[in-house]
Amino acid sequence: MELQQPDTVHRSSWAVLVLLCLAQFMVILDVTVVNVALPQMSSDLDLTRTAATWVVTAYTLCFGGLLILGGRLADMLGRRRVFLAGLTAFTAASLLAGLAGDTGIILGARAAQGAGAALLSPAALSIVSTMFHGPRRHKALAVWGAVGGAGAAAGVLIGGLLVSGPGWSWVFFVNVPIGAAVAVAVSVVVPRSPRYPGRVDVPGALLLTATAGLLIYGLVQAGNTGWTATATWLPIAGATVAGAAATALQRSVRAPLLPTALLRRWPVVAGNAVMLVASGLLIAGFFLTSTVAQHVFGYSALRTGLLFLPVTVATVGSAHLTAHGLRRFGARPVAFVAFAVASAGFGLLTRVSIHDDPVTAVLPGFVLAAAGLGAGFVTASTSVMTRVEGHEAGSASGVLNTGHELGAALGVAIASSIAASDLTSGPASAVSTAGFTDAYAVAAVVAAAAALLLAAALPGGRPPVTDAPMFVH
């Protein structure tokens, strides 16, 4: 192991950051890029409402459910190696998704994409957090947070362009050349990562994924059969049992999957809660709003994508301002303002009706909501990742990204259930916005509660700044 001066270490660090952010942009993009493609995809593959919801949630479920395992493997096997393995799996699964001809194949491919992303994403974030120190780390994490928000926002725009052009399959095919190019570049540019030997708790990972899967299945079924039906409460009860078993297992195994030392730190817990809620609200917002634009107002996929262009700009801009706000004011006031703005945005969306012009009725509210939630992403990433040591970076990033993806899966499942009556295809005369506005109202209340509760839970003061030299192989 060789000690190098920070200037030497950071000579090519920004180039590495660009590559890693490109990969992260791609996997975050795939959370929302399918939203615009769903109507055409559902028609071609004969997807039911439940199956269409699972096209989104199968990806986010496997992504989120396996992220902690991915973070642990990144620490144990080397971050670059795990990153490349995940990128390869994600790229191959994207090719399969684009070629899918029925429900089973598309859902299986989306699950495989999520598993690849679960290896790729925490490895990438841990490389970023250990490559940068001091003020540079704050800037790098701000860029990373902006990529998360911008990827979600740009997914709808890019999806619209691709669906209106070569077709829905290309929302997946486009990942193939990008994934291959990034894999080659990372193999050349990113140095080998240190390894921290340990054990892997595979049963714990499976139980945690099963817990999330059963919970999401029950929430989706609520939109079909009601909240008191057996098809709803039985999987939710199963999720409770699986969660209890996972908790008991984590207490008994020698090397638990959940990093208990990290989860005993309040800043890490609070930061992950912020990520969970911000992600759930933002991805549910994209799911609802893209459906409103196409189903209620009759927008094409391309026109829907263009409608979200200001949302992308607002998300990136708010992330930039958040980085400065965190350094000056700290996490608490920034998080409060972020969720308060998001609540106001969703409040505006509750007034949408079928007689409105979507540009004036939908866009202002969602721009506000996305700007606030983009700031929430940066706040969460900075609160967590500036308070961990190098050997914990993979596990910490796995936990953080788990909050992002499970929040997305839960947000879409809940929004789909609340708006179920309006998501079901019917005659034009039956088109309504009542279910959508109910879902927006719930989002507004959740964001307001987050402004009061989660902002207060975050650590006070400014994020810590360190300028220690880095050790690299």
HELIX and SHEET records of a PDB file:
HELIX    1   1 PRO A    6  VAL A    9  1                                   4    
HELIX    2   2 SER A   13  LEU A   45  1                                  33    
HELIX    3   3 ARG A   49  GLY A   65  1                                  17    
HELIX    4   4 LEU A   67  LEU A   77  1                                  11    
HELIX    5   5 ARG A   79  LEU A   99  1                                  21    
HELIX    6   6 THR A  103  MET A  131  1                                  29    
HELIX    7   7 PRO A  135  SER A  164  1                                  30    
HELIX    8   8 TRP A  170  PHE A  173  1                                   4    
HELIX    9   9 ASN A  175  VAL A  189  1                                  15    
HELIX   10  10 VAL A  202  THR A  225  1                                  24    
HELIX   11  11 THR A  230  SER A  252  1                                  23    
HELIX   12  12 THR A  260  LEU A  263  1                                   4    
HELIX   13  13 TRP A  266  THR A  291  1                                  26    
HELIX   14  14 VAL A  292  VAL A  296  3                                   5    
HELIX   15  15 ALA A  301  LEU A  307  1                                   7    
HELIX   16  16 LEU A  309  PHE A  329  1                                  21    
HELIX   17  17 ALA A  331  LEU A  349  1                                  19    
HELIX   18  18 PRO A  358  ALA A  361  1                                   4    
HELIX   19  19 LEU A  363  MET A  385  1                                  23    
HELIX   20  20 GLY A  390  GLU A  392  5                                   3    
HELIX   21  21 ALA A  393  ILE A  418  1                                  26    
HELIX   22  22 ALA A  420  LEU A  423  1                                   4    
HELIX   23  23 ALA A  428  ALA A  430  5                                   3    
HELIX   24  24 ALA A  434  ALA A  457  1                                  24    
SHEET    1   A 2 GLU A   2  LEU A   3  0                                        
SHEET    2   A 2 PHE A 471  VAL A 472 -1                                        
END                                                                             
